[in-house]
Amino acid sequence: MSAETPVQSAGTFTRLRRRFRDWRGNRPFWAGLFTILGGVPIAYFPYATLKLGTMSLTMATTAGAGSLIIGVLLVTLGLTMWFQQATRIFAGVAAIILALVSLVVSNIGGFIIGFLLAMLGGALAMAWAPGRPEDTGRGKGAADQGPADKAAWEPTPAGEPGEPGHPHPAPGTGDGEAAGDVRPEAHHGGHRVG
């Protein structure tokens, strides 16, 4: 396979994996996943019936409706983090508040499992920031200059005034002095210094 091989020659699975990776990279994917996973145990445990041999344990309480509402809201907030990235801060704060409320309302936050997952998802949503697109072409800014252009403007510790790497021009070179351009760091006590 060479560098010129087109992407279409990759298999279907590889193309789907790349598309999913690109989709996942443009949104707070892990925040939404943890928030959704946090909502599932919070909503599930109050309605679950566990079997231990011949004995069945039912944890249905009067707070079952509240647990269901909190769980469904957490799942909805997780999906919102995936598909509406602009609302990630609101969704993160709401997920943290709902996780805290679930400690009281729904079996200690889904036996701490749902609480911890929802808290982690909310924190990740608030911490996530969209990436900046990479510059593919060369522009006019200093960030787009080549290595030789950048070296001419970077200060060197042992540089003498007037050298290309020194931040200030040599005295009397006319760089800005003829036009009356005076830099603030060139003044000491109201008197101009070389």
C-alpha positions as CSV (number, residue, x, y, z in Angstrom):
1,M,0.0,0.0,0.0
2,S,1.5,3.4,-1.0
3,A,0.8,6.9,0.3
4,E,-1.2,7.6,-2.9
5,T,-3.6,4.7,-2.4
6,P,-7.2,6.2,-2.3
7,V,-9.3,5.8,0.8
8,Q,-12.0,3.9,-1.2
9,S,-9.7,0.8,-1.3
10,A,-10.1,0.3,2.4
11,G,-12.7,-2.2,3.6
12,T,-16.2,-1.4,4.7
13,F,-15.4,-2.0,8.3
14,T,-12.3,0.3,8.1
15,R,-14.4,3.0,6.5
16,L,-17.1,2.7,9.1
17,R,-14.5,2.8,11.9
18,R,-12.9,5.9,10.5
19,R,-16.3,7.6,10.2
20,F,-17.2,6.7,13.7
21,R,-13.8,8.0,15.0
22,D,-14.3,11.3,13.2
23,W,-17.8,11.6,14.6
24,R,-16.6,10.7,18.1
25,G,-13.8,13.3,17.9
26,N,-16.1,16.2,17.2
27,R,-18.3,15.9,20.3
28,P,-18.0,15.0,24.0
29,F,-18.5,11.3,23.3
30,W,-17.2,9.9,26.6
31,A,-19.2,12.4,28.6
32,G,-22.4,11.4,26.9
33,L,-21.6,7.7,27.3
34,F,-20.9,8.0,31.0
35,T,-24.1,10.0,31.5
36,I,-26.2,7.5,29.7
37,L,-24.6,4.6,31.6
38,G,-25.2,6.5,34.8
39,G,-28.9,6.9,34.0
40,V,-29.5,3.2,33.4
41,P,-28.9,1.8,37.0
42,I,-30.7,4.8,38.6
43,A,-33.8,4.0,36.5
44,Y,-33.5,0.2,36.6
45,F,-32.8,-0.7,40.3
46,P,-36.1,0.5,41.8
47,Y,-38.1,-1.7,39.3
48,A,-35.8,-4.7,39.3
49,T,-36.8,-8.0,40.8
50,L,-33.8,-10.1,41.8
51,K,-34.0,-13.8,42.3
52,L,-31.9,-15.5,45.1
53,G,-32.8,-19.2,44.8
54,T,-36.5,-19.4,45.5
55,M,-36.7,-16.0,47.1
56,S,-37.4,-12.9,45.0
57,L,-36.3,-9.4,46.1
58,T,-38.3,-6.5,44.9
59,M,-37.0,-3.0,45.5
60,A,-40.0,-1.1,44.3
61,T,-40.4,2.0,46.5
62,T,-42.5,5.1,46.4
63,A,-39.5,6.9,44.9
64,G,-39.7,4.6,41.8
65,A,-41.3,7.3,39.7
66,G,-38.6,9.8,40.7
67,S,-35.9,7.3,39.9
68,L,-37.4,6.7,36.5
69,I,-37.6,10.4,35.7
70,I,-34.0,11.0,36.8
71,G,-32.8,8.0,34.8
72,V,-34.6,9.1,31.7
73,L,-33.4,12.6,32.0
74,L,-29.8,11.5,32.4
75,V,-30.1,9.3,29.2
76,T,-31.6,12.3,27.4
77,L,-28.8,14.6,28.6
78,G,-26.2,12.1,27.4
79,L,-27.8,12.1,24.0
80,T,-27.9,15.8,24.0
81,M,-24.2,15.9,24.7
82,W,-23.7,13.8,21.6
83,F,-26.0,15.6,19.2
84,Q,-26.1,19.2,20.5
85,Q,-22.5,20.1,21.5
86,A,-23.4,23.8,22.0
87,T,-25.5,22.8,25.1
88,R,-22.7,20.7,26.7
89,I,-22.2,23.0,29.7
90,F,-25.9,23.1,30.5
91,A,-26.1,19.3,30.0
92,G,-23.1,18.8,32.2
93,V,-24.4,20.9,35.1
94,A,-27.8,19.3,34.8
95,A,-26.3,15.8,34.9
96,I,-24.3,16.7,38.1
97,I,-27.4,18.1,39.8
98,L,-29.5,15.0,38.8
99,A,-26.7,12.7,40.1
100,L,-26.7,14.5,43.4
101,V,-30.5,14.3,43.7
102,S,-30.4,10.6,42.8
103,L,-28.5,10.0,46.1
104,V,-31.7,10.9,48.0
105,V,-34.4,9.8,45.6
106,S,-33.3,6.5,44.1
107,N,-31.6,3.9,46.2
108,I,-28.4,5.9,47.0
109,G,-28.0,6.9,43.3
110,G,-28.4,3.5,41.9
111,F,-26.2,1.9,44.6
112,I,-23.5,4.6,43.9
113,I,-22.8,3.2,40.4
114,G,-25.2,5.5,38.6
115,F,-24.2,8.4,40.8
116,L,-20.5,8.1,40.0
117,L,-21.1,7.5,36.3
118,A,-23.4,10.5,36.0
119,M,-21.0,12.7,38.0
120,L,-18.1,11.7,35.7
121,G,-20.2,12.3,32.6
122,G,-21.3,15.7,33.7
123,A,-17.7,16.7,34.7
124,L,-16.4,15.5,31.3
125,A,-19.1,17.5,29.5
126,M,-18.2,20.7,31.2
127,A,-14.4,20.1,30.6
128,W,-14.7,19.2,26.9
129,A,-13.9,21.9,24.4
130,P,-14.1,21.6,20.6
131,G,-10.8,21.3,18.8
132,R,-9.4,23.9,16.4
133,P,-9.3,22.9,12.8
134,E,-5.8,22.4,11.4
135,D,-4.5,24.9,8.9
136,T,-4.0,23.1,5.6
137,G,-2.8,26.1,3.6
138,R,-0.2,28.7,4.2
139,G,-1.6,32.1,5.4
140,K,-0.2,35.5,6.2
141,G,0.1,35.1,10.0
142,A,3.2,34.5,12.0
143,A,2.0,31.0,12.8
144,D,2.1,30.1,9.2
145,Q,5.7,31.3,8.6
146,G,8.4,28.7,7.8
147,P,11.1,27.8,10.3
148,A,13.6,30.2,8.8
149,D,11.1,33.1,9.1
150,K,10.3,32.2,12.7
151,A,14.0,32.0,13.7
152,A,14.5,35.6,12.6
153,W,11.9,36.9,15.0
154,E,12.6,34.7,18.1
155,P,14.8,36.3,20.7
156,T,18.0,34.6,21.6
157,P,19.5,34.9,25.1
158,A,22.9,36.0,24.0
159,G,21.9,38.1,21.0
160,E,23.3,41.6,20.5
161,P,21.1,44.6,19.5
162,G,20.8,44.7,15.8
163,E,21.0,40.9,15.2
164,P,18.1,39.2,13.6
165,G,17.2,37.2,16.8
166,H,17.3,40.2,19.1
167,P,13.9,41.6,20.1
168,H,15.0,45.3,19.8
169,P,16.9,46.9,16.9
170,A,20.3,48.4,17.4
171,P,20.3,52.1,18.4
172,G,20.3,54.5,15.4
173,T,19.3,51.9,12.8
174,G,16.1,53.9,12.1
175,D,13.7,51.0,12.8
176,G,10.8,53.0,13.9
177,E,12.8,55.9,15.4
178,A,12.4,58.1,12.3
179,A,8.6,57.7,12.4
180,G,8.5,58.5,16.1
181,D,7.7,54.9,17.2
182,V,8.8,54.6,20.7
183,R,8.4,51.3,22.6
184,P,7.2,51.5,26.2
185,E,10.1,49.4,27.4
186,A,12.6,51.9,26.0
187,H,11.6,54.5,28.6
188,H,13.0,54.8,32.1
189,G,11.8,57.7,34.3
190,G,10.5,59.8,31.4
191,H,13.9,59.7,29.5
192,R,14.4,57.8,26.3
193,V,17.1,55.1,26.6
194,G,19.0,54.1,23.5
